[in-house]
Amino acid sequence: MTQIARKTRVIEGIAPDAVPYDELMEAEQPAILKGLVRDWPLVGTGSPRKASDYLKTFYQGRPVVAFIAQPEHKGRFSYTSDVTQLDFESDRGRLDEYLDIMIALVEEDEHDSPTFYIGSTDVDTFLPGFRAENDLVLNHSMFEANPPLVGAWIGNRSTALAHYDMSNNIACCLVGRRRFTLFPPEQIHNLYPGPLEPTPGGQVLTMTNINKPDFDRFPRLREALAVGEIADLEPGDALFYPTMWWHEVEAKDGFNVMVNYWWNTSPQYIDTPQNTLLHALLSLRDRPEQEKRAWRSVFDYYVFGPADQAGAHLPEAARGNLAPMDELKARRLRAWLLQRLNR
């Protein structure tokens, strides 16, 4: 069992059209929105088979990607012992056939069975019409410029190891129970990230087992567990957590469905910081320590300080890339960088 005692804040009694988006974004903390989506038809189906049958009414045959882990992994999707490969397989097939397999395993009460995990499946593409009956009320201006990506997560008992995403998230628990274990971004050092490649979906996974911690191998994990928090979700609950928060997700029942909303508040023309990280590995990491300290000061001045700081003392016409970024400047800067990288 996890050694985390802290529970995520719970907000009760929120009407579907009154989600306090401003408060959530300003707090920069996870929060359970208790019962927010309990009136969605999928939540009200009442059984795994009825939930599966309901999903099938929207499915039109487009193949989906499923991850499959063998029984000995007990639902955990991780790495092989030498950490050079992932320890599960990916498959491509029909969603209705995967649903039939999972429902059969539930009804046969099979506990020693493979784990099926269909993750981040675009709802509008693979389940057209679902959101006409099951959808959040996105009545905030931040969604106008940055419409959320809406994904479905379907499977049996599974654990997605702690990782971070580069988007804000509202995760809606619709079928089965889920447990999120959450850590603030600054705990990356104490969560022992795995390799940058391979990864299941582009983001690194923790190398630790937070439910059965090995403090001899990962002693700093104690510090992460001391500030982590647990969010237990029942069907009908939703969980908000901010961008870059680490989260481990346990689907705790024989059949589980979640729908999540990912969004950013930055303009879409701004590049992903993941590219910056990779370029920094190439250009900065292996320099002498005194150079790295100097470059840290440079980045603090140009990047991590106030956005208008570096150009404030310059005439407006002379600010160039130090002026506020826009789509045209972003395209020009990207082209210049590509030319430099390909020299």
Helices and strands as residue ranges (DSSP letters): E 9-11, H 21-27, E 31-33, G 43-45, H 48-56, E 64-69, G 71-73, E 76-77, E 89-93, H 95-107, E 115-122, H 123-126, H 130-133, H 142-145, E 149-155, E 158-163, E 168-175, E 178-183, G 185-190, H 221-227, E 229-233, E 238-241, E 246-251, E 256-263, H 273-283, H 289-299, I 300-304, G 316-318, G 320-322, H 327-341
